[in-house]
Amino acid sequence: MKITFTGKQDKLTPSQERKLAMAFARLSKLLERRGERGAQVILSEERHLRHAEVRVNFYDHALFGKSSAPDQFTAIMDAVEKVEKQALRLLEKKREKKRSSSPRKEAALAAVEAAPEEPAAAGRKAKKAKRPAALEEEAELRPARVVRTSARVNGKPMTLEEAMLAMEDGRDYLLYRDADTDRPHILIRRSDGGVDLVEA
């Protein structure tokens, strides 16, 4: 991390310099994931108080820590600590936003909410068991189950328009031979109502 000091800097002991270097190294490790960052330290004094401001730009945000103390070292350390806390909050907010806005999770939750409940079998009491969140997440991550059908494929070659007409009877997919190329093609209905064409 590139550190720029502005203002009159007091003489620090070697142990204070090491502690200050370690604090900036921690901040650097936290912030420098996409290139080197620069920190600006502005020092000032007012009678018996020393003021320190630390400014860092991170993910289009200006992180700013200001502190006052009787000695300059304490003021700088407090200001660096404030900037570090701001950076941690910003990273956590980005992480939570990324986790919560997964389109796959949103689609799965919408499907679960939209599905009608199955009626209970006659003579049995319906038991509503709540599934833990861990089991629901595990169910979302499982691969799709393959189901074989015994439907016969129409041997007559079809054009794309004829195949689209055949899909109108409520089918989710249709396998047909193309009339021009004599190759198998698959029409698959998407959840949004559109149809995808897969050419083999």
Order of alpha helices (4+ residues) and beta strands (2+ residues): beta-alpha-beta-beta-beta-alpha-alpha-alpha-alpha-beta-beta-beta
